[in-house]
Amino acid sequence: MAPTLNIEGHRWNITHTSYIISTSTDMIELRATNVDSDSEFGVDGPNTAPFKALVHKDLLCFYSPYHRAALKGEFAEAKQDFLTLDLPATQARRFVSWLYIGFFLPKEFTALYELYVFGDQTENMALCRFVMSRLVQIRRGKNANDHGLSLTTIEASMKTLNMLPTTSPLFRYIVDNLVNHWDANQLFDKKMCGSYDIPKEALFQIMSGLASKPVPLVNVSSGPVFVAPSKCPCCRHQCNYHDHESMEEWKATCGSIPNVTRPDPTFVQNTKHQTAEEQAHP
């Protein structure tokens, strides 16, 4: 019997993935909502054949309670030979890549945002955590006087904020990134934000963050350089945005990976209301 969904499904797991691939023969065809263009996969234009991929059904179910219910429950999808993903073709290919090898290539914030929202909608915690890790790694790789975001991504950030609950790790990440790497004139420029309004809670958090942000040391063409940029939350470490439910859960998942930094106590669900002494001795 294939492994059932448990704490190991909270991050991509090569042991369980390999086991399912080598023992399960139950396959399902995945389809995308539309065809799009992306040179990364050698596809080009609207005449390209629609995206289709055969994947192991148990693999989908291992990482996603949503897909487990859809494919093994009493839903209509359980009786079908295919499943349509709420993703364009390029993103569907990236999802399949992640499903089998635990990785995909894009560095564009817009692509990562879309895959996170898909993971959140399908209750795929491992995918969401991988996306958050990629975002932090990309942000950390930028030099101190580089925004790390394109103008089009500010608009994408505003759009994504409107799609997320305020408790979402991606919601917190976007707010932290906007506060620490852009100034108010840029953030509230309609040309950059597009037609998307800033959610009230995000606006409150952004304004509070901007009010407490250090004065720029110097203005450069690519944007202001702030005091100690390496200490901003979005550049620190990935587990702060993984929504770990406890330190025990962190130790059993990300904590088992070499050189991964433990999350700050305020980012762990069951330590948010503990005293400093309790947080120091988890």
N, C-alpha and C positions, 0 to 999 in steps of 0.2 A: 504493500500500500504506500502511495506517495505521502510525503510529510504533509501535515495539515498546517493551516495558517497559525503561527505563533509568534513569539518575540523575534525569532530568526527572520521572519518576513518583514521586520521593521527596517532592514537595509538589504541591498542586493547581496545574495549569498551564493557563492560558487559551489559549495557542497550540495545544497538542496537543489540548485538549478541543474547541476550535472546529474544528480540522481533522477530528477524528473525526466530529463532529456533521454537518459539511458534506459529508463524502465517504462515510460508511458508511451502509448501509441495512439491515444485519443487526441486528434488534431481538430482545429477549427480555423476557418478562413477569416482573416481580418480584412476589412475594407475601410477606405477613408471616405470622408464626406465630399471631397472634391479632388481634382487633379491640379497640381501647381508645378512651378518650375524651380529647380534647384540643381545647380551644376555639381554640387557635392555628390549627388547620386547618379549623375549622368542622365537625368531626365530633362526634357525640354519642351515646354509649350503645351497648349491645350490638346494637341493631337496624341499626346502620350497615352498609352493604355492606362486605364484606372488602376490605382494601387490595390494589390491583393497579396496577401502573405499567409501561408499556413504556419500556425504556431501550435505548441502544445497547450491544450486546454488547461491541464493541471498547473502549468506555469503561470498563466493568467490568474488562476484561482489562488495560487499560493501567495501572491503579492497583493491581491485586491479582493477584499470581502465583497465589494460591489460586483465584480465579475463572477465571484464564486456563487453569489445569490442568483445572478442572471443566467449563468450557464448550468448550474446544478440544482436550481430551485424550480419553482412552478411558473416562472416567467416564460413569456413567448420565446425569448432568445434560447432557452434551454432546449427547445425542439428544433432549432434552426442549425444549418450547417455553416453559417457565417455570422459575423458580428461586425457592425459598422461602428467604427470609432469616431468620436466627435473631435476629429482632427483633420487638417488638410494632409495631402499625401506626403509631403516632406516631413512633417512632424510625426506622422504614422510610421514612416521608415525609421526615424530616430527612436521612437518608442520601442519598436521591434529590436533594434540594435541594443538598446539598454536591457531589454528583457533577457536577451541571450548572453551578452558579454558584460553587462553592468556599466556601459559607457556609451556616450555619443559625442559628436565633435563640436557642435555649434558654440560659439562664444558670444553670439548676439543676445543681448538681454531680452529682446522681444520674443525670440524663439524659446528661451528658457522660461519666461513668464507663461507662455502658452502651455508648455509642457507641465509646469507646476499646477496650473489651473486644472488641466486634465487629470493629473494625479490626485488632486484634492477632490475632484468630483467623483472619481472612481475609488476613493479611499485607499489609494496606493501610497502608503507612507514611505516605502523605500524609494520610489521614484521622486517624491517630493523632497526627501532628504538629499538625494543625489543632486537635484537641481539647486538646492540651497548651497550645497558644498561647491558646486561649479561657480555660482554667483560670487561667493566669498573668495574663491581662488582667483577668479578673474579680476575682481576688485582689488585684491591684494597685489596682483601682478602689475597694476598701473603705477606709474611713478607719482610722486607726491603732488605735482602740479598738473595732473591730468584728471579731467572730470571722471573718466571711465564710462561715461554715458554719451550717446549721440543725441542730437536734438530730437530726432524721431523717437528716441527711447523715452524722453521726458513725456511725450504724448502717450506712448505705450504704458508708461508707469501710471499715469493718471487714469487711463482706461482700466488697467488691471486693478488699481485700488478700488474702483467702483464695483469690481466683481468679487471682492474678497471680504470675509468677515474681519472685523477689527482685531480678532484674536489670532488671525493667521500669521504664521512665521514670515511669509512673504510680504504681508502688509507691513509688519514691523521692519523688515529689511528695506523695503522701498522707502519708507519714511526716514530711516536712518541714513540711507544713501543720499536721498535728496537733501537732507539737512546738512550733512557733512561734506558734500561735494558740489553744492550749488549755492548761489546766493539768492536772496529774496527777489531781486529784480528779474532774474532768470526764471525762477520757479513760478512766478505769477504773471509771466508774459503769455498772453493768449496765443501768440504765434507758436510758442513752444508747447503749451499745454493742449493745443488743438481745441476741439469742441467739448472736451471732457471737463466737468466740474470736479473740484477736489472734495471728497466726502468730508462731512463736518468733523468727524473724529480725527481724520488724517490732517485736516487743516489745523486743528487745535494742537496736535502733536508736532507738526512742522513749525508752527509759529512759536511754540514753547522751546523747541530745539534751536531755532534760529536766534531767539532772544538770549539763550545761554551760550551761544557759540563764541569762541574767542575772536577777537578782532584780527583781520588778516594782517600778516606780516608784510606782505608785498603783493601788488597786483601784477599779474603776468597775462600775456595774451590768451592763454588757455584757461585762465580762471584764477581765483585767489588761492594762495597757499595758507593753510591755517595751522595754528600751533598744534604740534604733536598729531599729525594726521594719522599716524600708525595706531593711535589709541581709539579711533572712532569705531563704534560697534561693528559696522559692516566690513571693516578690514581686519578684524581680530581673528576669530576662529569660527569654523562652520557649525559646531555643535550648539552655538548660541541660537541658531535658527532651525534646529531640528525638533524642537518641541518635545524633548525627552520628558517622560512622565515621572521619572525618578532617577537617582544616581545608580540604582541597581539596574534599571533598564539601560542606562547609558553604558555601564560597565559590560553588560551582556551583548551590546551591539557595537557602537562606535568605539567604546573603550577597549575593545579587543583588537583594534587596529593599531599597529605601531605608530608612535609619534603623533597621535591625535590628541589635541588639547581638550581637557574636560570643560564643559560649559560653565559659565559663571552661574552661581546659585540662583540669581534672580531670573534666569532663563529656564530653570527646571521647574516643572509644574508643582511638585509637592514640596518644594523648598521656598516658594515665593513668599510665604508668610512666616517662615521660621526666623528665629533670632540669629544674630551674627554668630553666636557660639554654636548653635545647632547647625548652621550652614558650614561651619569650619570642620565639623566632625560628622560627615554624612554616614 
